[in-house]
Amino acid sequence: MHEESFEIKPISCQIRIIEPLRNYGIGSQLALACEKCCKENAIPYLGLDVNPADNAAAKRLYERLVY
C-alpha cells in the first residue's frame, strides 16, 4: 500500500469576536474546536499571540484555557 507523505505548513489567521457577541463563550468554543481539529489531524502544535495591552479579556481567556 502506498502512503502519501506530506509536510505540515504553518497557517496564520486572526479571529476576533465582535463586541456584542463577547462573554457568551464563543472564544472558548473556538479555541476548543481548534484544539480538536489539531488532535484529529495529528497536528502537533497550536499557538496563539495576544497583546494584553490591547486585549486583556483575550489574555484572561487564554490563561484560563492554560495557554
N, C-alpha and C positions, 0 to 999 in steps of 0.2 A: 504494500500500500504506500502510495506517495504522500508524504506530508509536506505541506507548504510551509516555508519559513517566512517570517515577516519581521520587520523591525517596528517597534512601537515608537512613534514620534510624538513629541510633546504638543499638546494643544493648549492654547490660551484663550480664555474668554472672560468677559465681565458679565456678572449677573447682579442686578440691583432690584430690590423690592421698592416699588414706589410708595411714597409716604402714606397714602390712605390704606394701604394693604399691609403695613408693618404691624408687628405684635399679634399676628394670627398664626404664627408657627410655620409660615411659608419658607422662611430661610432655613429653619431646621429640617423641614421635609426635603428641600432641595439638596442640602448637604448630605443627608442620609441617602437620597436617591443616587447622588454622585458616588458615594462610597459603595453602594450596592452594585452599581454599574461597573466600577473598577474591579470589585471582587469577582463578579460574574465573568469578566473578560480577562482575568489574570493580569490586570494592570497593577504593578507593584507600588505605585507612588501616586499620591494625590496631594497637591499642595495648594496653598492659598496665600494671599497677601492682603493686608488691610492696613491703612494708615489710621491709627487710633485717634489722631488729632482730627481727622475728617469724619470718622465713623466709629464712635465709641460703642454704639449698640452692636455693630457687627463684631467688634473685638470681643465684647462680652459673650456673644453667641458662640464664636469660635472657641473661646476659653471654656464655655460650658460643654461644648462638644469635644473637648480635650484635643484641640489642635495646637 
